[in-house]
Amino acid sequence: MKNILKKLNKKILNISLFIIKKHMEKQPDMYIYTYKRKLDQLVPIVAYKARDITNIDNNKLSETNNFEHINNLINYSNKIVIDVGAALGGTVIPFSKKSKMVYAFEPQQDNYLFLLDQIKIRKLKNIQTYNSAVSNFNGSAEFYNRESHGVHSLGVHNKGRILSSLQTRVVRLDDFWKDNINKQIGLLKIDVEGFESDVLEGASYLLKNNKIDAIIFEFSPKIHKLRGIELDAPIKILKKYNYSVFTIDGGEFEFNKDNYPKICDLIAKPSERIDI
């Protein structure tokens, strides 16, 4: 009976949110956010589904973006942080609390505007934002907008129907760093839906010269397979530059082609500076 009531409540909530969504579509310059006080999370309602405002669908942790305990593994206090694939700002905001400056890249236009909202509402001064993608070249590329705000990308994906596409600016981290930062990077976070290896290829100078103290990256072998690249492509690039790879809780990670995760977050550090 309890489960029946829960499903009924969820259905009623979804109907109510659908009505609100139709109303909000007539208010092009107005948006609704939820705020989780304990976690200090300000999240825009984008899908107008029950999961946007309750924990009905969130009883278990997501396979990625569970960074609550990385402060015990990575010290980026008063250092430079680069967030590639900043999305709505879920990682940028906590990074800004400890870092000297956060450079945030988000190519998807709606996500980028929500990121700017976060910064404006919170009155943050140590975040620089860029409405561009990061890859292994400078120029422009077609960017694909999908149904979910979290799976937009520069190419194929195993989730989400493509709704539209547009040309977006693309930069290499090496060149951006030389032109805009030119200081040691405390933390580089990469979440670009299976195109992490391209970002790392565009950061070859930084990797070769140990300019990055730590990297957190999303590992998506399922998308790598769809792209026709090596399943462990980002790991091979990191090991080429003598970086060691760990699980998000600090354990050693070894890729097994016969038994690998569908998706997860991993940490990389220069081998001579390992303190995990």
PyMOL commands that set and color helices and strands:
alter all, ss='L'
color gray80, all
select helices_A, chain A and resi 2-24+50-52+70-72+92-98+109-122+173-180+196-201+204-208+221-227+233-240+271-273
alter helices_A, ss='H'
color red, helices_A
select strands_A, chain A and resi 33-36+41-44+80-84+101-105+127-130+133-135+139-146+162-172+185-190+215-219+243-247+264-270
alter strands_A, ss='S'
color yellow, strands_A
deselect
rebuild
show_as cartoon
